[in-house]
Amino acid sequence: MKDKIEEIIKYTTDTLNKINTSAECQSLRVEILGKNGKLTQLFRFMKEVSPEEKQTMGQLLNSAKQEVEKMISSKETFLQDAELEEKLMKEKIDVTLDLNQEDIGALHPISIDFIRMAEILNGMGFSQIDGPEIDYDKYNFELVNVPKDHPSRDMQDSLYITNDILLRTQTSNTQPRAMEKIKPPFKVFSFGRVFRKDEIDATHTPAFYQLEGIYIDKKVSLADLKHDLSLILKKYLGESTKTKFRASYFPFTEPSVEVDAECNVCKGKGCSACKGVGQYEILGAGMIHPHVLEMNGIDPNEYSGYAFGFGFDRFPKMRYKIPNAKVMFENDVRFIKQFK
Amino acid sequence: MKVLLSWINDYVDTSDIELRTLTKGLTDAGFEVEEVIDKAKGLDKVVVSKITDIRPHPNADKLVICSADYGFGSTQIVTHATNMKTGDFVPLALVGANLPNGVQIKSGNLRGVESNGMFCAGEELGIDNSIYPNAEVDGLLILEDGLKVGTPIAEVLKLNEIVLDINVLPNRADCNSIYGIAKEISAIFNLPLKPLDLSYKTNSNKKIDVEVLDYALCPRYEATIVENVKNGASPDWMQRRLTLLDHTPHSLYVDITNYVLLEVGEPMHAFDLSKIKGDKIIVRRAKNQEKLLTLDNNEYTLNENNLVIANAVEPMVIAGIMGGVDSGTYPDTKNVLLESANFHFANIRRSSHALGLSSDSSIRYSKGVNIGNTEIGMKRALNIISKLNAGDISSVTVDKNSGLPKLRTVESKVQNICDRLGLNIDKSIMIEILNRLGIQTIARGDTLISTIPEERTDIERDCDICEEVGRIYGLDKISIDDSTATDFSTVGELTVEQKNINKLKITTALFGYNETLTWQFGGPKMIAAALMDENEHIKIANPIGQDYSIMRRSLIPNMLNTISFNLKQGNKDLKLFELARVFIPKQLPITELPDEHNNLCLSLTGDYDFYKLKNDLNKILSSIGIKLEYRASQHKQMHPGICADIYLYNRPIGIIGEIHPIIRKNFEINQKVFIAEINLTNVISRLNDRHTGNAPEKLPYIMRDLAIVVDKDIPASKIIETAIKADRQNIVECKIFDIYCSDSIGQDKKSVAMTLVIRQGEKPLSENEIAPIVNKVLDAEIKTINAKLR
């Protein structure tokens, strides 16, 4: 009996060494351990074994059964893994290929930069206000102190629909509208298209974007303007941005300032990028003219405020080095897609 | 405005100020120097040379070989000029010179003979007779004898001149002159200002009758007679200055008026007295249809908005703009009437625009000239005439005016100035600055009392005084550390609408759509191409051009233009969107502001279909919590079978569909285009934060398929709605997954297969409980839309 067991184990070992598939493992299992398997048959001889030997033989048979099962399973698992691997390898694809590709779209650079700027201004405490693009002369000119005889109020400079309704020439039309609704102190900004009757050429488009902000409170000064603007411009144009003030003129502010940024190419020394002056104009600003406050029901003896505003198109143009205004508004998707 | 630095120096000595400091000082004080023009530019390697020998060229008849002494030795020049002789002094451009006309001088070889430079003609040096005698002759510029060879030519031509081009801001029209800028420089740099010489000798007392009929348009008119004039060429120094500032010298009296215009900013006019019929000047509005032939030989038809200077018979000058053919002075002019006048700036500007006619005078008047300047201009002109002995000046200057402005005083508080500027400036410094500006100021306690010079019409109240102090003190001295208004803190916010707009833009882009930005106005052609009615649109009264004349009510026409453009650029498979305003008039012509809506327009063209666009639109809008409904409809712009109105809460807010082939063709598009446009006004007004967070049902949903046959034109939305309404408690969702048509079902029928998603309650549903639910749906479909079970 003992010899027979050893013979079966040897047979199993030899057979397993020759086997290459997991299916053959299963066949072998049936051949040895199946209903009529070689080892199973040995159990039938147990009743012929003497009672003294029964226990020993029983243990011998059981451990042989376990050993055989372990040998087959181990080989079977090994072969199954290899077979799976082989099957997976056959499923190999070209991962560098793009099929059925759909791209995401892009926002226009104007929108991208506006959203960026809005976040900065929100962080500085400014809330956004919107005004109509078609507005009354009153909001566009009169209430922001543009005198009746000012050239911008002539037909040749502004686009009129009726005698007193026109396409706004500046986002400042939101200023009196804000003062009408909100009591100071407040900080607001507005953004949008404005329209001038310019001849259209490489630098002039029939409309452009403006962004402007105002802050009205007790004792607001030009120092506050400089403080806030330099922060805004640093966040927007880069931490190294240096801003400078020089005197200027706008009907709605007094004093008025032109804000220049030091040229970031030559650091103020003067180069071809800044036409040799070391700086470039960023925006116009100033202290809101007391007459504007008066006209809009705010006492200039109690409150003062600053205002700043700038043409917005040039900033994305500058940041992305876009060669001219024309390509910004032709809407060729090859241009827009770059800004994904 | 261009000013000549050496002319400025007549009144304020800038010789000790470095040019860079001068321009920076002017710029910081509000007088931006836009350009510094060096008149000697290009002349730095051109020197005086003496021709020592001229001999024929061996290989060319038209060339000669010259030897020239240029101070540092002798050199050989080959030239084709013929107007020189041995011993002449001529300008020599040395190798390396880069002449004003752009010619670069290199050593060369002309027909086998070496030439080391070039003798120059006046033109090559960029000069004319007003700069150097005979500069305009054909040939070399022959210089005067006896010059030192090697002297830089700029020195000989006296072209070491600097011209500054200054941007004078509109509120400082008083500075549109040499003297105006000199005053500013004197204030900025604290340098003494010399007064204008306004004295003159008179030796007659003849006068002319002047009548001003409209003082609103002509607040002041001065006229002085000068007899026995000698109207030849003006003196060299005058011609030179005019030329350096781009004015062509004409004759003495014209040159004097131009000189005064440049120096003190007063436009003047000189008449030949004999041409003034009836010996009378009348300043009046033109009659309608009155005609005048002007100096530039154009005839203008005037109307009563134009002001004219007339004699007793006819108009002679379009006031402030241009003279008529008989209004000038001539070589044989004996007696001159000099005019110095003030005209209303806006009237001149509008007349000039309306007539399409502008001149140095009209440009100056349009910017505004002060009423006091009338007198200064006249006196300065008479002073020059007197000094030049150019005629007998009458002691009578007729001065017609509607009253001259009185000196005004403005009070301002020292503390308010400091508070406004955010600068601590001492009272005494403020007073000193203001006095330097000619604004006589004294202090009474902490109040400054300033007397405003007549020409400073820009100074009206305390904030203007604040500006004067600030800009001379230096606005760049303001420090951000002095910012004090920090006690106000607020959260900057966007409104729900603004947030939703930004969110929609970003979401739409993430779905693959590229953002376009088009103009708010279009042309009649575009509107007609989109089969829209021009007359339902707001029109601009004075558009930039026809293509920019109609305010859009829809984004679709522009979108089609953009698609057409992109296809022509070779871009295929376009997914575009625009989110921008449209303008819906409340009435036409408008009497109040129109409604302005933000619209969202999506478009697809290429390998896409209607369902793709609809699905994208639904997904994009669901990002802000909006669920849209679609109802089949027909619009001129859309394919009659592929078009729907879009509804939100039973209100129509937009359309979606395939663009009608006729419209496509109008926009030269040869492929299918799918477009959706919705009005966002009610869509974006709510913030999407209203959802509650329910736990999901414990038991999984059960799916049951159902196929029914219905009439072909029953919309899917109706089938789904019926299914859900049949058992709202149990039916979670109904999804149609197949639509099938065949003759066996019937020509007008379709088979619709759907999946019902059924909710289980607390306990699992048995088949016996599920069947009645499905049957309930089937019954409802049978009852409502006459369906049959397939």
Chai-1 contact restraints between the chains, C-beta under 6 A:
chainA,res_idxA,chainB,res_idxB,connection_type,confidence,min_distance_angstrom,max_distance_angstrom,comment,restraint_id
A,E102,B,G512,contact,1.0,0.0,6.0,A-B,restraint_1
A,D103,B,G512,contact,1.0,0.0,6.0,A-B,restraint_2
A,I104,B,L510,contact,1.0,0.0,6.0,A-B,restraint_3
A,I104,B,G512,contact,1.0,0.0,6.0,A-B,restraint_4
A,G105,B,A509,contact,1.0,0.0,6.0,A-B,restraint_5
A,G105,B,G512,contact,1.0,0.0,6.0,A-B,restraint_6
A,G105,B,Y513,contact,1.0,0.0,6.0,A-B,restraint_7
A,G105,B,N514,contact,1.0,0.0,6.0,A-B,restraint_8
A,A106,B,A509,contact,1.0,0.0,6.0,A-B,restraint_9
A,A106,B,N514,contact,1.0,0.0,6.0,A-B,restraint_10
A,L107,B,K505,contact,1.0,0.0,6.0,A-B,restraint_11
A,L107,B,A509,contact,1.0,0.0,6.0,A-B,restraint_12
A,L107,B,E515,contact,1.0,0.0,6.0,A-B,restraint_13
A,H108,B,E515,contact,1.0,0.0,6.0,A-B,restraint_14
A,H108,B,L517,contact,1.0,0.0,6.0,A-B,restraint_15
A,S111,B,K505,contact,1.0,0.0,6.0,A-B,restraint_16
A,S111,B,E515,contact,1.0,0.0,6.0,A-B,restraint_17
A,I115,B,N502,contact,1.0,0.0,6.0,A-B,restraint_18
A,L121,B,G492,contact,1.0,0.0,6.0,A-B,restraint_19
A,N122,B,G492,contact,1.0,0.0,6.0,A-B,restraint_20
A,G125,B,T490,contact,1.0,0.0,6.0,A-B,restraint_21
A,G125,B,G492,contact,1.0,0.0,6.0,A-B,restraint_22
A,F126,B,G492,contact,1.0,0.0,6.0,A-B,restraint_23
A,S127,B,G492,contact,1.0,0.0,6.0,A-B,restraint_24
A,S127,B,E493,contact,1.0,0.0,6.0,A-B,restraint_25
A,Q128,B,L494,contact,1.0,0.0,6.0,A-B,restraint_26
A,Q128,B,Q498,contact,1.0,0.0,6.0,A-B,restraint_27
A,P132,B,L593,contact,1.0,0.0,6.0,A-B,restraint_28
A,P132,B,E596,contact,1.0,0.0,6.0,A-B,restraint_29
A,E133,B,R581,contact,1.0,0.0,6.0,A-B,restraint_30
A,I134,B,L593,contact,1.0,0.0,6.0,A-B,restraint_31
A,I134,B,P594,contact,1.0,0.0,6.0,A-B,restraint_32
A,D149,B,A346,contact,1.0,0.0,6.0,A-B,restraint_33
A,M155,B,N542,contact,1.0,0.0,6.0,A-B,restraint_34
A,Q156,B,H353,contact,1.0,0.0,6.0,A-B,restraint_35
A,L159,B,I540,contact,1.0,0.0,6.0,A-B,restraint_36
A,Y160,B,A541,contact,1.0,0.0,6.0,A-B,restraint_37
A,Y160,B,N542,contact,1.0,0.0,6.0,A-B,restraint_38
A,I161,B,I538,contact,1.0,0.0,6.0,A-B,restraint_39
A,P185,B,F488,contact,1.0,0.0,6.0,A-B,restraint_40
A,K197,B,I544,contact,1.0,0.0,6.0,A-B,restraint_41
A,P206,B,W519,contact,1.0,0.0,6.0,A-B,restraint_42
A,P206,B,I544,contact,1.0,0.0,6.0,A-B,restraint_43
A,P206,B,Y548,contact,1.0,0.0,6.0,A-B,restraint_44
A,D217,B,A485,contact,1.0,0.0,6.0,A-B,restraint_45
A,D217,B,F488,contact,1.0,0.0,6.0,A-B,restraint_46
A,K219,B,D419,contact,1.0,0.0,6.0,A-B,restraint_47
A,K219,B,A485,contact,1.0,0.0,6.0,A-B,restraint_48
A,V220,B,A485,contact,1.0,0.0,6.0,A-B,restraint_49
A,S221,B,D419,contact,1.0,0.0,6.0,A-B,restraint_50
A,S221,B,R420,contact,1.0,0.0,6.0,A-B,restraint_51
A,S221,B,G422,contact,1.0,0.0,6.0,A-B,restraint_52
A,L222,B,L421,contact,1.0,0.0,6.0,A-B,restraint_53
A,L222,B,G422,contact,1.0,0.0,6.0,A-B,restraint_54
A,L222,B,I478,contact,1.0,0.0,6.0,A-B,restraint_55
A,A223,B,G422,contact,1.0,0.0,6.0,A-B,restraint_56
A,A223,B,I478,contact,1.0,0.0,6.0,A-B,restraint_57
A,A223,B,D482,contact,1.0,0.0,6.0,A-B,restraint_58
A,A223,B,S483,contact,1.0,0.0,6.0,A-B,restraint_59
A,D224,B,S483,contact,1.0,0.0,6.0,A-B,restraint_60
A,D224,B,A485,contact,1.0,0.0,6.0,A-B,restraint_61
A,K226,B,I478,contact,1.0,0.0,6.0,A-B,restraint_62
A,K226,B,I480,contact,1.0,0.0,6.0,A-B,restraint_63
A,H227,B,I480,contact,1.0,0.0,6.0,A-B,restraint_64
A,H227,B,S483,contact,1.0,0.0,6.0,A-B,restraint_65
A,S230,B,I480,contact,1.0,0.0,6.0,A-B,restraint_66
A,K244,B,D476,contact,1.0,0.0,6.0,A-B,restraint_67
A,F245,B,L475,contact,1.0,0.0,6.0,A-B,restraint_68
A,F245,B,D476,contact,1.0,0.0,6.0,A-B,restraint_69
A,R246,B,D28,contact,1.0,0.0,6.0,A-B,restraint_70
A,A247,B,A29,contact,1.0,0.0,6.0,A-B,restraint_71
A,A247,B,G30,contact,1.0,0.0,6.0,A-B,restraint_72
A,A247,B,R471,contact,1.0,0.0,6.0,A-B,restraint_73
A,A247,B,L475,contact,1.0,0.0,6.0,A-B,restraint_74
A,S248,B,G30,contact,1.0,0.0,6.0,A-B,restraint_75
A,Y249,B,L169,contact,1.0,0.0,6.0,A-B,restraint_76
A,Y249,B,N171,contact,1.0,0.0,6.0,A-B,restraint_77
A,E254,B,C463,contact,1.0,0.0,6.0,A-B,restraint_78
A,E254,B,E467,contact,1.0,0.0,6.0,A-B,restraint_79
A,P255,B,E467,contact,1.0,0.0,6.0,A-B,restraint_80
A,P255,B,G470,contact,1.0,0.0,6.0,A-B,restraint_81
A,V257,B,L475,contact,1.0,0.0,6.0,A-B,restraint_82
A,M287,B,R420,contact,1.0,0.0,6.0,A-B,restraint_83
A,P290,B,C463,contact,1.0,0.0,6.0,A-B,restraint_84
A,N331,B,T516,contact,1.0,0.0,6.0,A-B,restraint_85
A,N331,B,T562,contact,1.0,0.0,6.0,A-B,restraint_86
A,D332,B,Q569,contact,1.0,0.0,6.0,A-B,restraint_87
A,V333,B,N514,contact,1.0,0.0,6.0,A-B,restraint_88
A,V333,B,N566,contact,1.0,0.0,6.0,A-B,restraint_89
A,V333,B,N571,contact,1.0,0.0,6.0,A-B,restraint_90
A,I336,B,N514,contact,1.0,0.0,6.0,A-B,restraint_91
